[in-house]
């Protein structure tokens, strides 16, 4: 299956060959989970603070579906 990945801020720098604009298309086996996607991308869960799948924040590692849009956000600080 294919899922689409958007990485925000510093997360982009952690994924090799991430496009400057748009989303990265990642091919995964059926029944793949969010943890599987993190492994394929070489990301550790500690680097990602917020995960949004199809516009909804997730706090577990759900199974992914064909065509899902997965967005990763890093820790943020304000001032």
Helices and strands as residue ranges (DSSP letters): E 2-7, H 11-14, E 24-27, H 34-41, G 45-47, E 50-53, E 56-58, E 69-73
